[in-house]
Amino acid sequence: MDCTLNMIIIYCPLICLIIGWGLDLLFGDPICLPHPIVYMGKWIAFGEKHLNKGSHKLLKGAFFAILSILLAFGLAFLLRFLPFYLNAIISTILIFFCLAGHTLRKEVRMVFEAVDRGLDEGRKQVGRIVGRDTNQLSAQEVRTAALETLAENLSDGVIAPLFWFCLLGVPGMIAYKMINTLDSMIGYQNPRYKDFGCWAAKIDDVANYIPARLSALLIIISACIFKRGVSFVRLVKFTLHYGPQHASPNSGWPESALAGVLDCQFGGSHNYFGEIFYKPHIGNNPRSLNTDDMKISIKLILFSEIMMVLISAIVLFFNV
């Protein structure tokens, strides 16, 4: 009995990871349960409301971003002082909350199904997962936006949380989610957030640097396994060419990998609620995207996620 308990304690992070990921794989984000990201969002909205005014916005934004990340890490670190079983249960739940693979794939599938029924319905559906104005998008732009988001959020919603979990455990994963939420709420280059959200955006760039490139590599490997006629060398060259050209230092890498696999074109002008923002094109084949492209993309993204979980499990196993 004592030997079994000791084994469970030793391999607790690995067990929590497998169970937490399994829950996300099966159920996705639980709508009926309080989600920590929601509370992070409320905290950020509170801080932005009270600090993003007057002078020294850059300094106040830096202070708020760093404070928020340290608080998130610190609160998660306190789990270590709880009884073992309670620590394990809460850690598993937090891992479940921090992964977004199931929900991402489900939402993208729903976008393609919606736009096949009607353009207005597709625009509304894609508006759930993108931050741009979708009211004037064409059917092709709706589908493109969904697949761009699928690729980008493989990194943000799966690979990066697992990467930081391997490095710093649950506190690292929670701190990363705070970083990502800060960037998604205040990391914009517009008059309101340009100064206050500057540090949030830069920290997010650093936190996603390795995960974004790892995501691209996993997509390419997945394509070589599942898609006939795919050249590993060609996809790597394609990604290395287009990845650095993206407006974001990170988003372009997984998007380029997926665009290369599909032989399509991502990017172009987007309307972010009154402000036109141009993203350089990724690829040079502006062909029409269809449901088969969505099915292939979801298959590759899922397998990339599985590979990352296996890599994480191996890292945790040999670090006990």
N, C-alpha and C positions, 0 to 999 in steps of 0.2 A: 504493500500500500504506500509506504513512504517513498519507495523507488518510483512508483508511478506518479506520485505528487511532484517529486523532484523533476521528473522528465517534463511534466506539464509546465512547471515554473520556468524551466530552462528554455523550452520552446514556445513560451507564451506569445511573444511577438509574432512568430510564424503562424501559430494557431489563430490568433486574432485576425491576422491579415487574410488568411484563407476563408474564415467565416465571414468577415466583413465584406470581402470582395464577392463571395458567393451570394450574400444578401442583396448586394447591388445588382449582380448579374440577374437575379431572379425577379427582384421587385422594383428597382430604381428608387428615386427619391420618394419617401413616404409623405404624401400630402397631409395625412391626418396627424402627423407628429411634429412637434416643434423642431425646426431645423436650425443648427448653430449659425449657418450662413445668414439666415434671416436676422438673427440678433447682431451679427457682425454688421449687417447693412444698417440696422437701426443705430448702432453705435457710431458708424461713419457718418450717417445723416445728421446725427446730433452734433458731432464734432465739426462737420462742415458748416452747419448753420451758425454756430457760435464763434468759429475761428476764421472762417473765410470772409473777412471783411476788414476794412481799415487798412493800415499799413503793415509791412513785414509779412505779407501772405506767404512768401516762399519759406521764411523761417518757421512760421506757425505750421505750415503744411508739413515741413520736414519733421518737426517735433511731434505732430499728431500721428504721422505715418509710423515713425519709429516706436512711439509709445504704444500704438495699437498692436504692432507686431510683437513687441515684448510682452504685452499683457496677454495676448493670445497664447504665446509660447509658455508663459509663466503659469497660466491657469491650467493648461494641459499638463505641465510638468508636475503640478500638485497631485495628479492622479497617483504618482509613485508612493505617496504617503497614505493612500487608502489601503484597506485590506486587500489581499491578493485577488480574491474572486471578484470583488467589486471593481477593482482596477481593470481586470481582464474584460468584464462585461461592458464597462463604459468605453474602454479602448476599442473594442470590437464595434460598438455602435458608432463611435466617432469615425472609424475607418469607413464604415458603411455610408455615413453622411458625406464624407469627403470625396467619395468616388462618384462620378456622374456618367459612367459609360452607358448603362442601360437607358437612362432617360434621354441622353443625347441621341442614341440610335433610334429610339422610339419617336422622338420629335422630328428628326429628319425624314423618317419614313412617312410620318403623318403629313409633312409638307408636300411631298411628292404625290401622295394620295389626294390631298386637298386640291392642289393645282390641276390635277387630272379631272377633278369634278367641276372646277371653275376658278378663274383667275382671281377674283375677289377673295374667295375662300383661301386660296393659296397664299395671297398677300397677308391675310390676317394670321394664318398659321405660321408663316416664316417670321412674322413680327414678334413671335414669342421667343425666338432664339437669336435674333440679330439686334444690333443697337442702332440701325439706320431707319430712315423713313421708308416704308414699304408700299405706300399708297400708289406709287406710279411705276412700280416694277413690272416688267414684262414677265411672261411665263418662264422664259429662259433665264432671266435675272433672278427670279424666285428660286429656281432649281440651283443656279450657280451659288447664290447666297447660302443655301442650305448645305451644299457640299463643302464650301469654304469653311463654314462654321463647324461641320463635322470634323474636318482635318485639324483646324486650329484648336478645337476643344478636346481632341484626343490628347493633346499636350497639356492644356490647362486643367482638364477635368479628370484625367487618368494618369498619364505618364509622370507629370510633375509631382502630384501628390504622392505617388509611389516612390519616386526618386527621393523626395525629402523624408519620407518615412524610413527608407533604408538608411539615410544618413543620420537622422535625428529622432527617429521614433515618432510616436503620435504627436508630441509637441512640435516637431518639425513640420508634420503634415498640417496641423492646425494653423501654425504660423504662416505656412504657404497659402492656405485658403484665405487668411486675412490679407496677405499681400495681393492676391489675385482679386479679392473683393474690393480692396482699396482702388486698384487700378481700374476696375470695371465701373466704379462709381465716380471717381474724381480724377482719373488719369487721362484727361482729354486736353487737346491743344486748342481750347477756345477761351474767350475772354474770362469766363467765370472760373475755370479750373487751371489755366495755364501755369500760374504761379503756385497756387495752393496744392495742386495735384502733381507738381513736377517730381517731387521725391517719390511719391507713390508709383508713378509710371517708371521711373528709373530703377527702383528696387525690383519691380515686377520684371523688367527687362533682364536684370541680373539673375533673378530666381528661375527664369524660364530659359536661360541661355542653353544649358546642356539638355534639359528635357525636350525642347523644341527640335533640336538636331537629332536627338535619339528617336523622337517620334517619327521623323522623316525616314530614318534608317529602318525602323521597324515596319513602316508602310511599304518600303521598297522590298524588304525581305519577304513580307507577306505576299506581295504581288508576284515575286519570283516563284513562290511556292504554289500559288493558286491560279495564276493567270498564264495561259500558254503564250509563247512568243514574246515574253517580256525579257528584256536585256537588263541585267543588273548594272552593267557599266553605263548603258545609255541613261537609265533613270538617275544614277548618281551624278552623271555629267549635267543632266537636265536640272536637277535639284541644286547643284552647286552653282549653276548659271543664274537661275531665277530666284533662288532663296534669298540672296543678299540684296536683290533689287526691290524687295517689298518695303513699304513704308515703315513697317514694324521690323525691328531687328530679329524677331523670332517667328512671327506668324507665317512668314513666307516659306519657311522650311517644310513644315508638314503640308501646307497648301501646294507647294511646288511638287512634292513627292506624289500627292494624289492626282494633280493635274497631269503629271508625266505618265502615270499609270493609265489614266483615262484618255490621254491624248486629246485634251480639251483646253479651254482658255478660261482662266480666272482673272479677277481684278477689274479695273475700269473705274468710272466715276460713280460715286455713291452720294446720296443726299442724306446727311445727318441732321435732319430736322432744320432745314433752312440753309445749311452750309454744305457746299459741294466739296467733297474730298476725293481726290484722285488717287487710286491705287494702281501702280504699274501693272501691266498685263503679265500674267504668268502663262506661258505657252503662246503658240501662234495659230492654233486651230480652233476658231470660234464655232465649232459644230454644235448642233442642238443636243442638249442633255435629255436623257429619258429615264424611265423607271429602272431599266437594266443597269444603268450607271449607278443609280442609288443602291441597288442590291449588291453590286460588286463592291462599292465603296464601304458599305456597312459590314460586309464580310471581311474586308481587309482591315478595317478599323477594329473589329472584334478580335481578329487573330493577333493584331498588334498588341492589343490590351492583354490577351492571354500570355503572349510572350513576355511582356513586361512583368506580369504577376509571377511567372516562372523565374525570371531573372531575380526579382525581389526575394522570392522564396529561397533561392539558392544563396543569395547574399546573406540573408538572415540565418540560414542553416549553418553556414560556415563561420558566422560571427558569434555563435553562442559560446 
